[in-house]
Amino acid sequence: MRTVIVFESMFGNTEDRAREIAAGLRAAGVATTLSDVRQVRADDLAGCDLLVVGAPTHAFSLSRPSTRKDAVSQGADPARAAVGVREWLATLDDAFPARADRPSVAVFDTRVAKVRRLPGSAAKRAARVLRAQGFAVLDRPTSFYVEDVKGPVLRGEPERAEAWGVLLAERLGVQHRRDAS
């Protein structure tokens, strides 16, 4: 089995969670590749069984050019504002022209802890977009929490991200056994 994790990260928090999720998947025996959303190509996704997508929550949803510009004004690297998951998701038909060949997906985001009870999140929005494109979502959208926009991550979140990676591997294995039957 092979997983590709595509992430958008303005301050490094989402990228760190992607690395921890990858560690969990690898610990469970799943070959895993990490790709920054700015650099991922359609060829990078060929043959993957699971696509994991991660993004920071901006204004209770996926980032937009304006919200990434705002992140840059708060100290984020301007190069990270070039493209976000929102725009990248619109290109997935090129990577998977046949709906039958689309991998399962899982989505996560990073969010500021003080707004954890508010309903919007990048992961929820990404899951809706992916379902509309014909992807099967393997697990519910998952959020990991930071203290403030720039971080740091809340205590216990790195371990929770790695454990989620293990859970995804288990669910992916169960799905493959079921599909093979």
C-alpha positions as CSV (number, residue, x, y, z in Angstrom):
1,M,0.0,0.0,0.0
2,R,1.1,3.5,-0.7
3,T,0.1,6.9,0.7
4,V,0.7,10.4,-0.4
5,I,0.3,13.2,2.1
6,V,-0.2,16.7,0.5
7,F,0.0,19.6,2.8
8,E,-0.3,23.4,2.8
9,S,1.5,25.1,5.7
10,M,2.0,28.8,6.3
11,F,3.9,28.7,9.7
12,G,5.0,25.0,9.7
13,N,2.3,23.7,12.0
14,T,0.4,21.7,9.3
15,E,3.7,20.5,7.8
16,D,4.8,19.1,11.2
17,R,1.4,17.3,11.7
18,A,1.8,15.8,8.2
19,R,5.3,14.5,9.2
20,E,3.8,13.0,12.3
21,I,0.9,11.4,10.4
22,A,3.5,10.0,8.0
23,A,5.5,8.5,10.9
24,G,2.3,6.7,12.1
25,L,1.6,5.4,8.6
26,R,5.2,4.2,8.2
27,A,5.2,2.6,11.6
28,A,2.2,0.6,10.5
29,G,4.1,-0.5,7.3
30,V,2.6,1.9,4.8
31,A,5.0,3.5,2.3
32,T,4.4,7.2,2.6
33,T,5.5,10.2,0.6
34,L,5.1,13.9,1.7
35,S,4.5,16.6,-0.8
36,D,4.1,20.4,-0.3
37,V,1.0,21.5,-2.2
38,R,3.2,24.0,-4.1
39,Q,5.3,21.2,-5.5
40,V,3.1,18.2,-6.0
41,R,2.6,16.9,-9.5
42,A,0.0,14.6,-10.9
43,D,2.7,12.0,-11.4
44,D,3.5,12.1,-7.7
45,L,0.0,10.7,-7.0
46,A,0.0,7.8,-9.5
47,G,-0.6,4.5,-7.9
48,C,-1.4,5.8,-4.4
49,D,-4.0,3.9,-2.3
50,L,-4.6,6.7,0.1
51,L,-4.3,10.5,-0.4
52,V,-4.1,12.5,2.8
53,V,-4.7,16.2,2.5
54,G,-3.8,18.7,5.2
55,A,-4.3,22.5,5.4
56,P,-4.4,25.3,7.9
57,T,-7.9,26.7,8.8
58,H,-8.2,30.3,7.6
59,A,-11.4,32.1,8.3
60,F,-13.2,28.8,9.2
61,S,-12.4,27.2,5.8
62,L,-9.6,26.5,3.4
63,S,-7.2,29.3,2.7
64,R,-7.7,31.8,-0.1
65,P,-5.1,34.1,-1.7
66,S,-6.3,36.9,0.6
67,T,-6.0,34.9,3.8
68,R,-2.5,33.6,2.8
69,K,-1.5,37.3,2.1
70,D,-2.7,38.1,5.6
71,A,-0.6,35.2,7.0
72,V,2.5,36.7,5.2
73,S,1.8,40.0,6.8
74,Q,1.9,38.1,10.2
75,G,5.4,36.6,9.4
76,A,4.8,33.6,7.1
77,D,7.2,33.0,4.3
78,P,5.8,34.7,1.1
79,A,6.8,31.7,-1.0
80,R,4.2,29.6,1.0
81,A,1.4,31.8,-0.2
82,A,1.7,30.9,-3.9
83,V,-0.9,28.2,-4.0
84,G,-3.1,26.5,-1.4
85,V,-5.1,23.3,-1.1
86,R,-8.3,25.0,-2.2
87,E,-6.8,25.7,-5.7
88,W,-4.9,22.4,-5.8
89,L,-8.1,20.4,-5.2
90,A,-9.5,21.8,-8.4
91,T,-6.7,20.2,-10.3
92,L,-7.3,16.6,-9.2
93,D,-9.4,15.7,-12.2
94,D,-6.1,15.9,-14.2
95,A,-4.4,13.5,-11.8
96,F,-7.3,11.1,-11.7
97,P,-9.3,11.4,-14.9
98,A,-11.1,8.1,-14.3
99,R,-13.2,8.3,-11.1
100,A,-12.8,4.5,-10.7
101,D,-9.1,5.0,-10.2
102,R,-9.4,7.6,-7.4
103,P,-7.8,6.6,-4.1
104,S,-9.4,6.8,-0.7
105,V,-8.7,10.2,1.0
106,A,-8.4,11.5,4.5
107,V,-8.3,15.1,5.5
108,F,-6.9,17.1,8.4
109,D,-6.3,20.6,9.4
110,T,-4.6,22.8,12.0
111,R,-6.8,25.2,13.9
112,V,-6.4,27.7,16.7
113,A,-7.6,26.0,20.0
114,K,-9.6,29.0,21.2
115,V,-12.1,28.5,18.2
116,R,-12.3,24.8,18.4
117,R,-16.0,24.8,19.1
118,L,-16.8,26.9,16.0
119,P,-18.2,24.8,13.1
120,G,-16.0,25.7,10.1
121,S,-12.6,24.1,9.3
122,A,-10.3,23.5,6.4
123,A,-10.6,19.7,6.8
124,K,-14.4,19.8,6.7
125,R,-14.4,21.9,3.5
126,A,-11.8,19.8,1.8
127,A,-13.8,16.6,2.6
128,R,-16.9,18.2,1.0
129,V,-14.9,19.1,-2.1
130,L,-13.3,15.7,-2.4
131,R,-16.6,13.8,-1.9
132,A,-18.2,16.0,-4.7
133,Q,-15.3,15.0,-6.9
134,G,-16.0,11.3,-6.3
135,F,-13.4,10.5,-3.7
136,A,-14.3,8.2,-0.8
137,V,-13.3,9.7,2.5
138,L,-11.7,7.1,4.7
139,D,-12.1,8.8,8.1
140,R,-13.9,11.9,9.5
141,P,-12.1,15.2,9.0
142,T,-9.6,15.6,11.8
143,S,-8.3,18.8,13.4
144,F,-5.1,19.4,15.3
145,Y,-4.8,22.4,17.6
146,V,-2.3,25.2,18.0
147,E,-2.3,27.9,20.6
148,D,-2.2,30.8,18.2
149,V,-1.9,31.3,14.4
150,K,1.9,30.9,14.5
151,G,1.7,28.0,17.1
152,P,3.0,26.4,19.1
153,V,1.1,23.2,18.8
154,L,-0.9,22.1,21.9
155,R,0.7,19.5,24.1
156,G,-0.2,15.9,23.0
157,E,-1.1,16.9,19.4
158,P,2.1,15.4,17.8
159,E,1.3,12.1,19.5
160,R,-2.3,12.3,18.4
161,A,-1.3,13.0,14.8
162,E,1.0,10.0,14.8
163,A,-1.7,7.8,16.3
164,W,-4.1,9.1,13.6
165,G,-1.6,7.9,11.0
166,V,-1.7,4.4,12.5
167,L,-5.5,4.5,12.5
168,L,-5.5,5.5,8.8
169,A,-3.2,2.5,8.0
170,E,-5.6,0.2,9.9
171,R,-8.6,1.5,8.1
172,L,-6.9,1.4,4.7
173,G,-5.9,-2.2,5.4
174,V,-9.4,-3.2,6.3
175,Q,-10.8,-1.5,3.2
176,H,-8.3,-3.3,0.9
177,R,-9.1,-6.7,2.5
178,R,-12.8,-5.9,1.9
179,D,-12.2,-4.8,-1.7
180,A,-10.1,-7.9,-2.4
181,S,-13.0,-10.2,-1.3
